[in-house]
Amino acid sequence: MQPPQPYPGAYGPARPVESYLSKRMVFALNAVGVFGWWLGGVLAAFSRDANVLNLARFLVVSGGAMAAFFSVGGALGSKRTTDMQNIGLLVWAGLILTATVALLTFMGRP
């Protein structure tokens, strides 16, 4: 007698988390975060409307946090990076957080 066949819609074996933290994904997610950070800075520089400034603050904080979070995740969780790349990602995360705080200070209050 044959063993039962798996259901056609069944999931395969689970992928380890490390497979999602490739160099390309870390770079792409950093690029998205830095773009949001940049867009928030541009909006704050060219508008004094309170609603636009609130949107700019949201973009700066969420973009900076996203870039820093995925840089630290890539440094600590990826098996495909060397030690020097891990140090670079951690330094990059620190620079992004420092620049985020500096940009928020520059934006001031509405």
Secondary structure, DSSP 8 states (H G I E B T S, - for coil): -------TT---S---GGGG--HHHHHHHHHHHHHHHHHHHHHHHH---HHHHHHHHHHHHHHHHHHHHHHHHHHHH-SSS-HHHHHHHHHHHHHHHHHHHHHHHHH---
